[in-house]
Every structure is written in C-alpha cells, then in structure tokens.
Amino acid sequence: MFTLCLTCMAAFSSLATASSNNKYLATLLKRSDTHKLYKKPEWLALLHYHHSAISGFHSQAISRNFFLSEDGRRSPRKELKATLVSLFSGNNDDDDTSTQCRFPLRYHWLKSELSIDSDRLPKMSCNKFLHWRQKIDPASVTLVFPSEYMNAPSSIFGHTLLRFDPAQKTRSTLLSYSVSFAAMIPKGTSGSEYLLGGVDGKFPGRFQTKPYYQKVKEYGKIENRDIWEYRLNLSKLEVDRLLMHLWEIRGIDFEYYFSDENCSYRLMELLEIVRPESRLTEKFPLYVIPSETIREIIAKGFVRPGHHYRPSLATKLRASINSLTQRERDMALAISHNPSTLKTQAFESLPDTEKSAILHTVYRFSRWKELKYWRHSNESVLVKAMTKLPPAAPPRIPPPASPDQGHPPFRIELSGGHEKNNYFQIGIRPLYHDVTDNYRG
C-alpha cells in the first residue's frame, strides 16, 4: 500500500511538472511571436535563410536533419517554434540527439533572447561536443588564403579557409585545425562533369575539419600555392559562437555554386553569424571572388593589422636557385641528374658552405619533383650528404604584395585610334585579371 502511494505521488508530481512546463513553453512561444524572433538577423543567419521576392524564405542548407520542423527549410517561424518545443520534449538521449547538444548555438541564442530558465529543461552534459571542442582548443581564428591554382577549375580564383589556433603558444600552428568548404565530388566524375556541375549546382558542398598541416601540404607543396594568413580579431565569445555553429553544421550539405555560393561565400556566412551587423554577403550579389572577400572582411574590421606569408615549395625552390652562382647551378643540375656527382673531384673541392647551399637546392628540387610527378627521388642520398655539412642559410624570400593589395576585378575600358579609319572602343570586364594588368597582389 505504501509503495502504491509513493508511485501515485510520483506520477502526480510528474504530471504537475509536465503541466507547468507546458504552460512555461506556451509563454515562451507567445513571447517569441510577440518579439518576432524568427525575423531577427541572428536567427536567419543561424539557419542560413535567404529571402527572395518570388519564393520567400529558403535555407541554403539542404540536409533534412538540419531542421526540426517539416517546413523548417522554408519557414523561419515554424523552425523556431519546433526548436523551442524540442527543448521541452523530455528527450534524455545525450549529445547527437538532444536539441541542446545538437544545436548548442541555437539553444544559447534562444536562452539569451527569451531568458529561458535552464532549470526547467532536461539536464544535458553534451560530452561529445565538449570533447570535440577541447580537441580543437580554440583561442583565436585565422583567415587563410591559398593563391590561385590554374590546374584545377575550382581553384583558379584562389581559396579561403579558417584556422583555429590553440591557446597553448608553444604548439605549432601547423597542428591547429582548419575548416574549409568544398563541393562533394563523386569518384569517377569527369572534368567536364565537374566543371558543369559546379556551375549549375549539381554537387552539394560541405564544411570539413582537418589538421592544418594537411592543408599546407596540399596547397603549399603539392599544388605549389603561396599562402597568406590573416589573424582575425574575434573575441572569446565570438570564437565560441563560431565553434558551436560549426558543430551544428558538421555533416550538413549546402547548396554549392562555383560562381557565388562557394568556399568564400560560406566563410563570410560563418563570420556573419558571430557579427550579423557586418552583412558581409550583401556586397556580393552576383559572384564571389575569394581575394575580394578578403578585402571586404578587412574593410569590415575583422582582421588584425599585418599578415603572415607562407611561401610554397616552388617559391622556395626558385629563391634557392636564384641565390646560387652559375657554377653552383650547373653543379646542382648535374647532381639532380646523377647523384654520383657527389663523389667527383669537382664537387669535393668546393667549400663546405657552397656544398651545403647546392645540396639544399637539389633537395628542394627533389621534393618538388616527387610531389609534382609522384616519382621516387634520391632524398636519402642527399640527406646523408647534408648531415656532414654545416646547415645552409634559408634563401631570402621577400614577401610579395598580399592579395588584398591587388587591384579590384571590375574594369571599364575606353580606347580609340586609327586603323584605315578612326575607331572608338568601349569594353567592360566584370571580374578578375588578364595579362595586361598590374601583377601586384
């Protein structure tokens, strides 16, 4: 009998709590409608909503599991309501499934806007998110721009990505994590399919998190692209907001178009989430060129003064060759063709400093050739010979003008002259450069 009474009391208490929570939820829903939270720039940015006069709102995220409402992709109001309801659903599954842990930035924003009493919600530890955040260990964020790469259609305008730098100053930035956005191309896709698919939006895009040293190897060594790094002046709160949203969009597919909704456009969207008032994407209604987005991000006050230049392997090789005399270049070429040249009198008679400079140049050439053509090189022979010599001073590489210092892409041309008859010519070039432009930047 006593057990039965306890059971009835527990059931009554549970019903009372549920009734109280339902009333509290109804109050929050009414308050959110009264303040029209679903129209606020922060909410629209969180769900990647865009508005057109013809079709109204639609989110550029296309994965169904990014939305809690059946109509969430096209209705900011229904998605906000579904998010609030799910917070009180009583779902005690942790991490991936509970709304607090699956969408931490949505939860924190709604909690702030509506002054939600967290004691009225199910308690969640969010262990998976906290473990992921601890692994990335973010203290600051750096915007990275690898230069143009003409051998890949998707990279002929350059690329941008973000790097999360750790709080530990002793750790190399190469061990940091980077975040980039790219099209998901199926294996076996031909070049023409890739090009056309990138133009008409056939392939979805997705954010990817990888160690930064992998990106440096990919861009700076394999593709021989110089890299510029711009440290952003984000506060700790803004870095946290950015990281929470990256957790929300992990594995989520987005619309991808090579000309506008590309890697740089998506990164501007991320920065708009931490500073909605910046409205970075409004400057690019027709097309998005990565170097131009850097210029705009700097203009909107996101970047600290100065930048870091990371030359590619090919740039280092050219500088190393240029530092040699003609005699040293001839010797380096001979060694690269035939490593047995190392044992000749002509090489043995050289001063150790010259030997070291020559061998370091040959080593850089060997690395460049191996990464470019995927051919085995004689690096072990070179390394063994270099260990017996004093280290060579690295070649001097004056940093070139950064991409943000280049000229704007748009140009109007007026020309006239005489060729049999007088003529007058007008031209408009909407984007990028040609061989007659100033090379600076």
N, C-alpha and C positions, 0 to 999 in steps of 0.2 A: 504493500500500500504506500509506504514511504517512498519507494522507488518510483512508483507511478506518479505521486505528487511532484517529485523532482522533475520528472520527464515533462509533466504538464506545465510546470513553471518555466522550464527551459524553452518549451515550444511557444508559450505565451510571450516570453521575453524576446524570442527570435522574431515573432510576428510584430511585436511592438517596434523593434528596431527596424524591421523592413518597412513598416508603415511610416516611421519617422524619416527614413532615408528616402522613401518615395516622395514625401512632402518636400524634403530638402532639395531633391532633384528637380521637382516641379518648379520650385523657387528659382533654382539656377537656370533652368531652361527659359523661364519667363524673363529673368534678368538679362540673359544673353540676347534674347529677341529685342528687348527694350533698348539695349545699347547697340543693337545691330553689330555684334561682334563678327558675324560672318562676312561683313563688308570691310572689315579693317584690313589695311595692307599687310599686317603681320600674318593674319590667318590665310589670306590669299597667297602670300609668299610661301608659307609652310606647306601648302598643298599644291604649289606650282600652278595656280589658276591663272588663266589669261582670259580676257574678255574681248569679244568682237560684237559689232552692232548686228551682225546677221545671226550668229549661232549662240550668242550669250557666253556664259562662263563654260570653260572646259579646262581640265587639268592636263598638263603635258606629261604627267606620269601615266603610264598605260597599264601597269600591272594591277590586277584586280585586288590583290591582297594589300595594296597601299590604302584602300578605302574601307571604312567600316559601314557605310551606307551603300545600298544597291545603286543609288543615284549619286553617289559621292563624287564621281568624276565630273559631273556637270552641275552639281548643286552645293555650293559652299555652306548654305544654311542646313541642309539635311546632313551633311558630313559633320558639321559642328554638333548638331543635336545627337547624332549617333555616337560621337566621341564621348559626350557627357554621359549618355545613357550607359555606355560600356564601362565607364569608370565605376558605376554603382552596380554592375551586373553580378557581383559576388563571385566572379571567376577567380579562383585562387591559384590557378596554374601560373607559375612564375616565368620570368624572362620573356621568351618569344611571344607568348600568347596573351598575357595581360596587357591592357592598354597603357598603364603607367610605365611599364618596362619596354614595350614595343615601340611606343611613341613618346619618349620622355620629354621632348621639347614641346609637343602639343600639350601634354599634361601640365608642364610648368607654366606655359603661357596662359592656359585657361585658369589655372590655380591663381595666378597673379591678377588676371583681369576680373575674375569673379570672386576673389578672396575665398576660395574653397577651403573648408576645414578638412585638412588631411586626415584628422582622426575619424571622420565619417566614412572614410574609404577603406577598402581591404588593404592590409599591410603587405607590401611587396619589398623584397630585398634587391631585386634586379642584379643578381650576381653575374650573369653573363655580360651585361652591359658594363658593369663596374670593372670586370676583369679585362674586357676589351679596351676600355678607357685607360686602365693602368698600363697595359702593354704599349699603347701609343705614347703615353706620358706627355701630353701636350703642355707647353709653356708659351710658345709663340708660333706664328704661322708665317711661311714664306711663299710668295708667288714665284713660280719658276717658268721661264720662257726658253725652251729649246728652239734654236733658229730654224729656218726653212730647210726642207729636205725634198729636193726635186724628184727623187726616185720613188716617192710614194704620193699618190694623188691626194690623200687625206692630210698630208703634211707640207704641201707646197706653200702654205701661208704661215707655217710655224705651228706652235702648240703651246698650251699653258696647263699647268697643274699646280697643286698646293702641296707644301711640305710642312709637316707638324714637327717642330723642333722640341727636343726634350728639355726638361728643367735642369738636368744634370749637364753642367757646362763642359765637363770632361769628356762627354761622349761625342763622337764624331757625328756631324750632320748626315754622313753617308748611312748611318744606322737608323736615321729617322724614318718615319713612314710618310709616304706620299699618297695623294688622292688625285685621280685623273678621271676624265670622262671620255669614253670612246665607243664607237659603233661595235656591235657584236656581229662579227662576220663569220658565217658558217664555213667550215673547211670545204675546200674544193671550189670556192667561188672564184670565177674568172675575173680578170682585170676589168673587162667591160661591164660585167655584172656589178662589180664593186663600185665602179665609178657612177653608173646609172642609179644603183640602189642608194648611194649616198646623196644623190641629188633629189630623188623623188621620195625619200623617207622610207625605203623598203626595210632597212635594218634598224632595230631598236638600239638605243645607247644605254650604257650603264656605268655607274661610278665603280672604280676599282681601287683598292688599297693595297699598296705594295711597298716593300723596303726601298728607300730612295737610291741605294747603291745599284739596284737593278735598273732603275730608270737612267741613271748616269751612264751605266754600261751600254744600255740600249741606244741612248741619244749621242753621248759623247765619244763612244768607242766604236760601236758597230755602224751607226749612221753618220758619224763624224759631224755632229751638230754642236756648235758652241752653245753654251747655256748661260743665261743671265738669271740672277736670283735677287728678288726684291722682298725685303722683310716688311711685313705688314704691322701696323701699329694697333692691333686689336687688343682690347682689354681682356683680362682673365675671364670675365663674364661672357664676352663675345666669343672667345675661343671655346668656352664650354658650350655655348649655344650652337656653334658650328659643328662641334663634335657630336652633340646629341642629335642633330639633324642628319648627319652622315650615318649614324646608327639607324635612323628611321628609314633611310633610302637604300640601305645595303640590299643588294639583290633585286632592286626595283628597276624595271625597264622604263625608259623615257623615249619620247619622240626624238629622232636624230635626223637632221638635215645638214649636209656639208656646208651650205652657204650661210645659214643663220643659226639654227638650233644645234650648235656644235660644241666642242670642248670648252671654248672660251665663254660662250653664252651661258652654259650651265654653271661655270665657276662664278660668273657675275651673279647668277641667281643665288648661289650659296652666300655670297657676300651681302646681297640684298636681304637675306634672312636675318643676318646679325645687325644690319643697318638699313631697315626698309626705306628710310628717308633718302637714301643715296640714289635710288631709282636708276641704277647703272644700265639696265637693259633698254630703257626708253631711248637711249642715244643710238640704238642700232635696230631700226625697224625693218630694214631690207636685207642687209648682210652683215656678218660679223667677222672681222679680221683680227686674229689674236694680238698682233702688235698694237692695233688701235685700242683694244680693250685695256692693255697695259697703260696706255696714255690716259684713258678715261679713269681708270682706277687710281692712278696717281693724282689726277686733277680733283678727284672727289676726296682726297685726303686719307686714303687707306695706307699709303706707303711711307715708311721712314726715309729720311734723307740717305742717299747713297745706294749702291747695289754691289753685288759680288759677281765677278765674271769668271766662269769656269771654261777654259778653252778645251776644245775637243782634241782627241788624239791626233787627228790630221793637222790641226793648227799647231800643236806642239812639235810634230814632225817637221813641218815647214820651217818653224822657227829654229829648230835644231840644225837643219840643213843649212839655213842661211847664216848660222853662226860659224860654220866651217870655212876654211880656206879652200881654194880649188883643189889643192893637193890632197887635203883631208877628205873632200867629197869623192875624189877619184878612188881613194883608198876604201872609203865606206862602201862605195858601189861594188868594188872588187870583192870585199868581204861578204856582202849580201848575196853575191852570185856564187861565191866559192869560199866557205868558211876556212878552208885550209890556208887561205891567205894570211891568217893569223900567225902562221909558223914561218912566214917568209922573212928574209933579212930586211926588206923594205919596211915592214910593219914593226919588227922587233927593234929597229934602230930609232924609232920615234920616241920623243919624250913621253913619260907616263901621262902627263896632262893631255897631250894630243891623243894618245891611245884611248884614254877614258872618254873623251869627247866623241871620238869616232865610234867607239863601241856602243855608247848610249844612243847615238843617232841610228846605228844599224839595228839596235834592239827595238827602238820605236818603230822603225820601218817594218821590222819583222812582225811586231804586234799588229800594226795597221794591216799588213798583207794577210795575216792569219784571220783577223776578224772580218775583213772585207771579202775574202775569197774562201774562207773556211778551209785553208790548207795548212798542213803541219809545217812548222818552222823549226829552225835550229836554235831556239832560245836557250836551251840548256848549255850549249857550247859557248854562247855569248855571255850568259850569266856567270859561268865558271871563269871565263877570262876577265870579266869585270870585277870579280871579287878580289883579284890580285892587284887591282889598280886603285888609286885614290878616287873618291866619288867626283863625278863631273858636276859643275855648277849647272843648274837648270837654265835652259835658254830664256832670254828675256822676251816676254810677250807683252807688248804694250796693249792695254785693253782698248778695243775699238769702241766707237760710239755705240751706245746701247740702243735697242730698238725704239725706245720712247723718244730718242733724239732724232729719228729719221723724219723725212717729210711726210705730210698727210697723203693718203692714197688718191683722193679725188683731184682731177686736173681738168681745166678748160684750156684748150689750145686755140690760139689765133695766129694765123700766118698768111703771108701774101708774097707775091713775087711775079716774075715774068718768065714765061717759057712759051715762046711763039706769041702768046697773048698774056695779058695781065690776068692774074687769078687771085682769089681770096679764099681762104680755107678756115673753117671752124671745126673743132673736134672736142668731144667730151670723153674722158676716160674715168669711169666710175670707181675703179679700185686698183690698188697695188702699183707695181713699178714696171719700167721697161729699161732697156739697155742705155737709153739716153739720160736716165735720171742720175741725180747725185747719189753716190754709193753710201754716203754716211748714214749709219743707222739701219 
